[in-house]
Amino acid sequence: MSFVQLLDGFAAAGGSNKQLLQALTALFVAVFSIFCAWKIARGFRKPPFPLPPGPRGLPIVGYLPFLGTDLHVAFENLASLYGPVFKLRLGTKLCVVVSSPAAVKEIVRDKDTIFANRDPSIGALIATYGAQDIAFADYGPDWRKLRKQFVQEMLTKASLDACYDKRREGVRMGIREVYRRNGEPVNVGQVLVVTLVDSVVRTVWGGSILEDHQDSSVKGSELKQLLTEFITLLGCFNLSDYFPALAWLDLQGVARRMTKVSAHIDSILDKAINERQQFRATACVDGSRRRDLLQYLLDLKDSEDPASSLSMTQLKALLTDVVIGATDTTTTIIEWALSELLKNPENLEQVYQELNQVVGLDSMVEESHLPKLHYLNAVLKETHRLHPGVPLLVPRRPSQTTDLCGYTIPQGTKIFINVWAIHRDAQFWEEPQSFRPERFLDPAAKWDYAGNDFRYLPFGSGRRVCAGLPLAERMQMYTLASFLHCFKWDVPQGEEIELSETFGIVLKKAVPLVAVPTPRLSDLKLYA
């Protein structure tokens, strides 16, 4: 029976039902009016702030066809048109790009908890066992527990000092390798990656990647190729990330390739873990016990305290963060630093003079020398400014709809922070395209790597600042100082230094650095 038929029935019943009929009619009109008003308000409701401005894209694909391969440069160009906070749709994904210190401050300090989540790619999810690590995990209790254990326990000054001998062994191994190629052109990145992986592995579980894999393909150029492919897949453009409905097709094969590379790295971790567990099982015989990062993580895994215990998956994800993070970005930044110094010989000469005065040609660099190497520290900071290791940082994702610089940012938006553009903005840097280490020598400026000044963010800022910063800072400075102190580096005759970039999650040199080393130390026995 319809509502109209119901009303007719009441009318036929006589005047006694007249008041009831009027009441029901009024109720119906009121409910219908409220419903219509709600629908209209819902359909036309506007957020308190508009969305950021931005370029128009095409149906379905958005602005993807117009970006090109160098996203950091394309984003800088778009910011010059639409401002330091702009939006664009990439496939089905709404993205916002930020390229001003004021906007960064709002994200990483004023609303840090809202913007603390990550937006990992499919490659990153595979590489980190489903974002079980520190770099890509969402902000929450598990992430806070991991970071606390990692930073407050494993990367304290005391812990890093305790494993210095192992880092030194790895760097000295690299120095010996370069010395054996005295006077020959050397692929600097290839030597560095072996040196740094060996240093990190010695630090993490006390072994050597070369000693442990003499019969495998994981050494030299093949090791560099493995890590390069890992980092490339981690940050490459993948259609599946911007068209999630198509992810199951894996149209570019990124998921398949990352699964293969990650399995290779996982096998290395499994071997190290199994060997340590066997060692622990027999250690009670003589009371011996290794103390390194792996041992600490295994102790946490066996802990019965839920506030500190780790799963095996989390343990391996953390090891992946350390081995890959401390190796690839450090290799890249040192290669950039050497390239800039060879391109600017007057700066290189100042570095040599400082090393001569602080260390002397009759001894090797030690970590105790590093605080006195002020000019070399400025060189490294200037290199990070011009060539930030992660030019767009790791993308963030707001946990709720919020506002940023007067614009509405919907929940789930992919947030890029264009550090590369901020570091080269003439509003904040004098002669921003020039390599000028002197800009970091002013003691009043108090530049640091922690992102406290939002004009300079090579490692990010806020609660999601790079967790491995203490280790990275030491390894970069110590390795660069050692390679420069032990050798005079020259460009091969007839060649020039190329500074073009290749975009990815890590900003690499498009043309690998090849240079000729000549021993500088007065006592050649130091190279033995």
C-alpha positions, 0 to 999 in steps of 0.5 A, spaced: 500 500 500 502 506 498 502 512 502 497 516 498 492 510 498 494 510 506 491 517 506 485 516 502 483 510 507 484 515 513 480 520 509 474 515 508 474 513 515 471 520 517 472 526 521 475 523 527 481 521 523 482 528 520 487 530 526 491 524 525 491 525 517 494 532 518 499 530 523 502 524 518 502 529 512 506 534 516 511 529 518 511 526 511 513 533 509 518 535 514 522 528 513 522 529 506 524 536 506 530 534 511 532 528 507 532 533 500 536 538 504 541 533 507 542 530 500 543 537 497 548 539 502 552 533 501 552 534 494 554 541 494 558 541 501 565 544 500 571 543 504 573 549 509 579 550 504 580 549 497 584 544 494 591 546 492 592 549 485 595 545 479 595 543 472 590 539 468 591 532 466 588 527 461 582 523 463 584 516 467 592 518 466 592 524 469 598 528 468 602 522 467 604 523 460 607 530 461 612 529 467 618 526 463 623 522 467 626 527 472 620 528 477 624 533 481 626 537 475 619 537 473 616 538 480 620 544 480 618 547 474 611 546 476 612 549 482 614 556 478 607 556 475 603 554 481 606 555 487 610 551 493 604 547 494 600 544 488 596 538 486 596 533 480 593 527 479 597 521 477 593 516 474 588 515 480 592 518 485 592 525 488 598 527 489 601 534 492 608 537 491 611 541 497 617 545 495 618 551 501 620 551 508 614 554 510 610 548 508 615 543 510 615 546 517 607 545 517 608 538 515 614 535 519 613 539 525 606 543 526 602 537 524 607 531 524 603 526 527 598 527 521 603 526 516 607 521 519 604 515 515 608 513 509 606 511 502 610 506 500 611 503 492 609 496 491 617 495 490 618 498 497 612 493 500 616 487 497 623 489 499 621 490 506 617 484 507 610 488 507 613 495 510 615 491 517 621 496 517 622 503 519 623 507 513 616 505 510 612 502 516 606 507 518 606 511 524 604 507 530 606 503 536 610 498 532 614 503 528 615 507 535 618 500 538 622 499 532 625 506 532 626 506 539 630 500 539 634 502 533 636 509 535 636 509 542 639 502 543 643 500 537 645 507 534 648 511 540 654 514 540 657 508 545 654 503 540 657 506 534 664 507 538 664 500 540 664 497 533 669 502 530 674 497 529 670 493 524 668 499 520 675 501 519 677 494 517 672 495 511 675 502 509 682 499 510 680 493 505 677 498 500 684 502 501 688 496 499 684 495 493 685 502 490 692 501 492 693 495 488 690 499 482 695 505 483 695 509 476 690 505 473 683 508 472 678 506 477 670 506 477 670 509 484 662 507 485 664 500 484 670 500 489 666 504 494 660 499 494 664 493 495 668 497 501 661 500 504 657 493 504 663 490 507 664 495 512 656 495 514 656 487 514 662 487 519 659 492 523 652 488 523 654 481 524 662 481 524 663 478 517 665 480 511 661 480 504 667 478 500 669 472 505 662 469 506 661 469 498 667 467 495 664 462 491 658 466 489 656 472 484 655 477 490 662 481 489 665 487 485 661 489 480 656 484 480 654 486 488 654 493 485 649 491 480 645 487 485 644 493 489 643 498 484 637 494 481 634 494 488 634 501 489 632 502 482 626 498 483 625 501 489 624 508 486 622 507 479 615 509 476 611 503 476 604 503 473 601 499 479 602 504 484 598 509 480 593 504 478 592 499 483 586 496 480 592 493 475 597 491 480 595 484 479 597 484 472 604 487 474 605 490 467 612 492 467 614 486 471 617 491 477 614 486 482 617 480 479 624 483 479 623 486 486 621 479 488 627 476 485 632 481 487 629 481 494 630 473 495 637 474 493 638 479 499 634 475 503 638 469 502 644 473 504 641 475 511 638 468 512 645 465 512 648 470 517 642 469 521 643 461 521 650 462 522 649 466 528 644 462 531 649 456 530 654 460 534 650 461 539 648 454 540 655 452 541 658 459 545 656 456 552 662 451 551 667 457 552 663 462 554 664 466 548 659 471 545 659 476 540 656 483 541 654 487 534 647 489 531 645 482 529 646 479 536 642 485 539 636 484 534 636 476 536 636 477 543 630 482 542 627 476 538 627 472 543 625 477 548 618 475 552 617 482 553 612 484 548 614 492 549 621 490 546 620 483 542 621 483 535 619 478 530 624 475 525 620 478 519 621 485 523 629 483 524 630 482 517 627 488 515 631 492 519 637 489 517 635 490 510 634 498 512 641 498 515 645 494 509 642 497 503 640 504 506 647 505 509 651 502 503 647 505 497 646 512 499 653 513 502 656 510 496 652 515 491 654 521 496 661 520 496 661 519 488 658 526 488 663 529 493 669 526 489 666 528 482 665 536 485 672 536 488 675 534 481 670 539 477 673 544 482 680 543 483 681 549 488 676 546 493 680 539 492 687 542 494 684 545 500 681 539 502 688 536 501 691 541 505 686 540 511 688 533 511 695 534 511 695 538 517 690 534 521 692 527 520 699 528 517 702 524 511 705 519 516 698 516 518 691 514 516 685 517 518 681 515 524 674 517 526 677 521 532 680 526 526 673 527 523 671 533 528 677 537 526 676 536 519 671 542 518 672 544 511 671 537 509 665 537 513 663 543 509 664 539 502 660 533 504 654 538 507 655 542 500 654 535 496 648 534 500 645 540 498 646 540 491 645 532 490 641 530 496 641 522 496 633 522 496 631 528 492 623 527 494 624 524 500 620 518 502 613 520 500 608 521 506 600 520 506 596 524 511 592 519 516 586 524 515 583 530 511 587 536 513 589 543 511 596 545 509 598 552 507 591 554 506 589 548 502 585 542 503 589 535 503 584 529 503 586 523 507 590 518 503 594 524 498 601 522 496 605 527 499 612 529 495 617 534 499 622 536 493 628 537 497 632 538 491 628 544 489 628 547 496 636 546 496 637 550 489 632 555 491 635 562 490 630 565 495 634 561 500 641 560 497 646 565 494 648 562 488 645 556 489 647 552 482 654 553 485 659 548 489 661 553 495 663 549 501 664 555 504 657 557 505 657 551 511 663 554 515 659 560 518 659 557 526 653 562 527 649 558 522 649 551 526 647 547 519 646 540 521 643 534 518 637 533 522 633 538 518 632 543 524 633 548 519 627 547 513 632 550 508 636 544 508 633 537 509 638 532 506 635 526 511 628 529 512 626 532 518 621 531 524 619 524 527 620 521 520 627 523 519 632 518 517 633 513 523 640 511 520 643 518 520 648 517 526 651 511 522 650 514 515 654 521 518 660 517 520 661 512 515 660 518 509 665 522 513 670 517 515 670 513 508 671 520 504 676 522 508 680 516 508 680 515 500 682 523 499 687 522 504 690 516 502 690 518 494 691 524 490 685 523 485 685 525 477 681 525 471 683 520 466 687 524 460 682 527 455 676 526 459 672 531 463 667 530 469 660 529 468 655 532 473 648 529 470 643 526 474 639 520 474 633 520 478 630 515 482 629 514 490 636 515 490 639 521 486 645 518 482 650 520 477 648 518 470 655 517 468 659 513 473 665 517 476 672 514 473 678 517 476 686 515 477 689 514 484 696 516 486 698 514 493 699 520 497 702 517 504 709 518 505 710 511 508 707 505 503 707 500 508 700 504 511 697 501 505 699 494 506 
